[in-house]
Amino acid sequence: MLGKPTWVAAMFALGGAIGAVLLGIMMRLGHKLVVTLTYGCMAIGVYALAVVGNQFSVAMTASFIVGVFVIGGQYLLYGLSPLSD
């Protein structure tokens, strides 16, 4: 059976996969808004992950949120790089 840290890491990876798709779809709203929201939510998620303590369900949720915005944000930047002049 997998340990709790493995499940938290798996939620990070799952969040990254979902975040890449969702943030790509959100690009229709405008790239400046999406990038600003992504980095704001990334900061909130990292803070939540830092203060989670020993609460397993909260750690999994925070890890998922950080995965969405950290990994999704990286792919978002890859998609924006051809737009830079």
Backbone as CSV, one residue per row, in Angstrom:
resi,resn,N_x,N_y,N_z,CA_x,CA_y,CA_z,C_x,C_y,C_z
1,MET,0.829,-1.180,0.000,0.000,0.000,0.000,0.876,1.246,0.000
2,LEU,0.432,2.242,-0.714,1.198,3.477,-0.806,1.054,4.291,0.465
3,GLY,2.141,4.981,0.831,2.115,5.820,2.015,1.475,7.174,1.720
4,LYS,1.222,7.906,2.765,0.579,9.213,2.622,1.396,10.194,1.795
5,PRO,2.728,10.256,1.959,3.495,11.195,1.109,3.373,10.885,-0.384
6,THR,3.229,9.620,-0.720,3.059,9.238,-2.127,1.747,9.779,-2.675
7,TRP,0.686,9.713,-1.877,-0.609,10.233,-2.315,-0.571,11.754,-2.473
8,VAL,0.141,12.429,-1.585,0.253,13.890,-1.694,1.014,14.253,-2.968
9,ALA,2.084,13.542,-3.274,2.838,13.787,-4.499,2.008,13.461,-5.739
10,ALA,1.200,12.421,-5.658,0.341,12.063,-6.788,-0.699,13.146,-7.045
11,MET,-1.206,13.755,-5.995,-2.171,14.843,-6.166,-1.521,16.055,-6.822
12,PHE,-0.250,16.298,-6.518,0.489,17.380,-7.164,0.564,17.131,-8.671
13,ALA,0.914,15.918,-9.058,1.025,15.580,-10.482,-0.337,15.623,-11.173
14,LEU,-1.365,15.115,-10.524,-2.710,15.156,-11.089,-3.185,16.602,-11.254
15,GLY,-2.922,17.422,-10.256,-3.270,18.835,-10.349,-2.555,19.518,-11.492
16,GLY,-1.310,19.150,-11.726,-0.559,19.733,-12.837,-1.149,19.385,-14.189
17,ALA,-1.565,18.138,-14.340,-2.171,17.721,-15.608,-3.495,18.438,-15.847
18,ILE,-4.298,18.525,-14.820,-5.588,19.211,-14.959,-5.378,20.712,-15.138
19,GLY,-4.436,21.271,-14.393,-4.166,22.701,-14.493,-3.679,23.128,-15.860
20,ALA,-2.872,22.289,-16.505,-2.376,22.626,-17.839,-3.536,22.787,-18.818
21,VAL,-4.502,21.899,-18.730,-5.664,21.966,-19.623,-6.560,23.149,-19.265
22,LEU,-6.869,23.281,-17.981,-7.782,24.347,-17.558,-7.219,25.745,-17.811
23,LEU,-5.943,25.932,-17.518,-5.353,27.249,-17.751,-5.237,27.541,-19.245
24,GLY,-5.026,26.501,-20.037,-5.016,26.691,-21.485,-6.371,27.135,-22.006
25,ILE,-7.429,26.549,-21.475,-8.784,26.958,-21.867,-9.075,28.379,-21.390
26,MET,-8.584,28.714,-20.197,-8.828,30.049,-19.650,-8.108,31.157,-20.417
27,MET,-7.168,30.787,-21.257,-6.431,31.799,-22.034,-7.358,32.615,-22.919
28,ARG,-8.550,32.136,-23.153,-9.518,32.898,-23.944,-9.933,34.181,-23.237
29,LEU,-9.744,34.241,-21.924,-10.094,35.432,-21.155,-9.068,36.549,-21.297
30,GLY,-7.919,36.231,-21.809,-6.830,37.195,-21.946,-5.639,36.738,-21.124
31,HIS,-4.467,36.796,-21.732,-3.300,36.215,-21.076,-2.840,36.996,-19.852
32,LYS,-3.001,38.307,-19.815,-2.554,39.065,-18.642,-3.384,38.722,-17.412
33,LEU,-4.673,38.598,-17.581,-5.552,38.245,-16.464,-5.252,36.843,-15.954
34,VAL,-5.083,35.912,-16.860,-4.859,34.518,-16.472,-3.510,34.357,-15.772
35,VAL,-2.475,35.005,-16.273,-1.162,34.909,-15.641,-1.196,35.542,-14.248
36,THR,-1.862,36.676,-14.109,-1.967,37.339,-12.814,-2.706,36.456,-11.810
37,LEU,-3.830,35.892,-12.223,-4.578,35.000,-11.339,-3.789,33.739,-11.001
38,THR,-3.066,33.214,-11.980,-2.279,32.005,-11.759,-1.220,32.229,-10.686
39,TYR,-0.480,33.314,-10.797,0.580,33.562,-9.816,0.021,33.936,-8.449
40,GLY,-1.110,34.601,-8.398,-1.754,34.880,-7.113,-2.215,33.610,-6.430
41,CYS,-2.867,32.742,-7.181,-3.335,31.461,-6.622,-2.163,30.550,-6.283
42,MET,-1.080,30.658,-7.037,0.113,29.870,-6.742,0.667,30.265,-5.372
43,ALA,0.724,31.555,-5.099,1.231,32.016,-3.806,0.336,31.547,-2.659
44,ILE,-0.962,31.617,-2.851,-1.898,31.158,-1.820,-1.737,29.652,-1.588
45,GLY,-1.603,28.889,-2.660,-1.444,27.443,-2.536,-0.157,27.041,-1.845
46,VAL,0.935,27.723,-2.164,2.211,27.406,-1.524,2.151,27.756,-0.037
47,TYR,1.505,28.878,0.291,1.337,29.224,1.696,0.503,28.163,2.419
48,ALA,-0.580,27.729,1.802,-1.425,26.700,2.415,-0.648,25.403,2.613
49,LEU,0.188,25.058,1.659,0.981,23.842,1.780,2.012,23.970,2.898
50,ALA,2.504,25.188,3.111,3.507,25.399,4.152,2.920,25.320,5.560
51,VAL,1.666,25.698,5.732,1.081,25.746,7.070,0.146,24.568,7.361
52,VAL,0.122,23.571,6.509,-0.853,22.487,6.616,-0.651,21.624,7.860
53,GLY,0.557,21.446,8.304,0.800,20.594,9.463,0.656,19.124,9.121
54,ASN,0.012,18.362,9.996,-0.133,16.915,9.811,-1.504,16.506,9.309
55,GLN,-2.273,17.400,8.785,-3.621,17.086,8.310,-3.535,16.548,6.881
56,PHE,-3.772,15.265,6.738,-3.569,14.587,5.458,-4.494,15.098,4.356
57,SER,-5.768,15.244,4.633,-6.705,15.679,3.587,-6.418,17.112,3.146
58,VAL,-6.021,17.954,4.079,-5.679,19.334,3.723,-4.383,19.356,2.911
59,ALA,-3.439,18.496,3.257,-2.185,18.410,2.502,-2.442,17.952,1.070
60,MET,-3.347,16.996,0.896,-3.664,16.535,-0.454,-4.328,17.641,-1.269
61,THR,-5.249,18.370,-0.653,-5.936,19.459,-1.349,-4.963,20.566,-1.709
62,ALA,-4.127,20.960,-0.758,-3.149,22.022,-1.017,-2.152,21.588,-2.086
63,SER,-1.739,20.331,-2.051,-0.807,19.820,-3.062,-1.444,19.829,-4.447
64,PHE,-2.716,19.473,-4.526,-3.433,19.518,-5.800,-3.497,20.953,-6.328
65,ILE,-3.837,21.903,-5.469,-3.937,23.311,-5.882,-2.584,23.834,-6.334
66,VAL,-1.533,23.496,-5.600,-0.190,23.927,-6.006,0.183,23.293,-7.344
67,GLY,-0.159,22.042,-7.550,0.110,21.395,-8.834,-0.603,22.078,-9.978
68,VAL,-1.875,22.440,-9.753,-2.638,23.128,-10.800,-1.935,24.402,-11.224
69,PHE,-1.517,25.201,-10.268,-1.006,26.519,-10.606,0.492,26.551,-10.880
70,VAL,1.281,25.686,-10.261,2.723,25.674,-10.544,3.003,24.996,-11.881
71,ILE,2.541,23.778,-12.044,2.783,23.058,-13.302,1.959,23.678,-14.428
72,GLY,0.690,23.964,-14.150,-0.137,24.624,-15.164,0.420,25.976,-15.561
73,GLY,0.973,26.707,-14.597,1.585,28.002,-14.895,2.817,27.878,-15.777
74,GLN,3.585,26.835,-15.586,4.748,26.615,-16.446,4.312,26.369,-17.888
75,TYR,3.321,25.523,-18.065,2.829,25.268,-19.418,2.180,26.509,-20.018
76,LEU,1.569,27.306,-19.183,0.985,28.562,-19.631,2.064,29.480,-20.197
77,LEU,3.193,29.548,-19.505,4.304,30.377,-19.998,4.890,29.842,-21.294
78,TYR,4.940,28.509,-21.428,5.413,27.914,-22.683,4.488,28.331,-23.838
79,GLY,3.210,28.358,-23.573,2.253,28.759,-24.606,2.330,30.239,-24.938
80,LEU,2.743,31.054,-23.978,2.837,32.495,-24.216,4.146,32.921,-24.852
81,SER,5.150,32.087,-24.824,6.464,32.493,-25.325,6.470,32.892,-26.804
82,PRO,5.690,32.272,-27.687,5.690,32.749,-29.079,5.053,34.132,-29.234
83,LEU,4.274,34.571,-28.244,3.613,35.873,-28.334,4.524,37.031,-27.968
84,SER,5.656,36.749,-27.315,6.550,37.839,-26.899,7.319,38.372,-28.101
85,ASP,7.429,39.661,-28.132,8.127,40.312,-29.271,9.522,40.706,-28.889
